[in-house]
Amino acid sequence: MDSSLKLQILNLLEENSRLSHEDIASMLGVDPAEVTRWIKEMEQDKIILRYSTVINWDKVDTHKVTAVIDVKVTPQREVGFDAIAERIYRFPEVKSVSLMSGAYDLQVVIEGMHLKEVANFVAEKLSTIEHVNSTTTHFLLKTYKSNGVIFDDHEDDQRLVITP
């Protein structure tokens, strides 16, 4: 497959995963069967892992609490950070785990129903893992933009006001 075409398909799906294969083919000027074949191949190769929706949870009556936890760990011989990251991402509360550069090694994002649930996760599950040295927990207060989507974007005139 032409890598340029592959990237174009991925970019279109990332922007709108509800696009039909026919719509993608029309936008790229290729045969719909070719788009279907490449998407199926990318799904099998685990390039496309899941199709998802961006939701503004602030507008839904839910009491979810999201926390971003910075974790400092001691890497293990021959496996580095991978084994510790795997132990962490296996917990159902964990939404994502990323290896980071800087003061902390891993960034863990979790969701709970209340602050105490998050605190218990950190105290009873995360901090008790061997090779976890320290954690810093940050609670998400409001989301302004996620996955390229601006939340609460006002349709007002976005031009800057210029005064004499």
C-alpha positions, 0 to 999 in steps of 0.5 A: 500500500502506498504509505501516503494513502495509508496515512490519508485513510488514518487521518480521515478515520481519526478525524471522523471514525463514522466515515463510510469506506465509500466516503473515504474512497470518494474523498481520496479518489480510490476504489471503495474495495481498496479502502475496505481492504486496507482498513481491514489489514490495518485492523489486523496489524493492530494499527487501528485498535478501536473506533471511539467518540469524544464526549464532553462529560461535563455536560452529562450528569455523572459524578466521575472523577479523573486523575492524572498521576505522575509515577516515579519508578525504578526500571527493572533490569532487562525490561526497563519500564515495560513490566511496571507499566503493564502491571499498572495498565491491567487495573480496570480503573486505568484509562491510559499509561504513558512513558514520559521524559522529565521528572516522572517516568510514567503518566497514569490516567484513571477514573473513579466515582469519587475522590476517595476511590481515586485516593484508595487506588493510589494508596492501596494499588499503585503505591504498593507495586514494587519499584514504584518510588513516588506518585503525584496526583492531579485531579482534572477540573475541566477539559477545554480541548481533547483529541483536537476537539474544542469543548464549549467553543463559542460561535461568537466572533473570534476576531481580536478586538483592536482599540485605538 
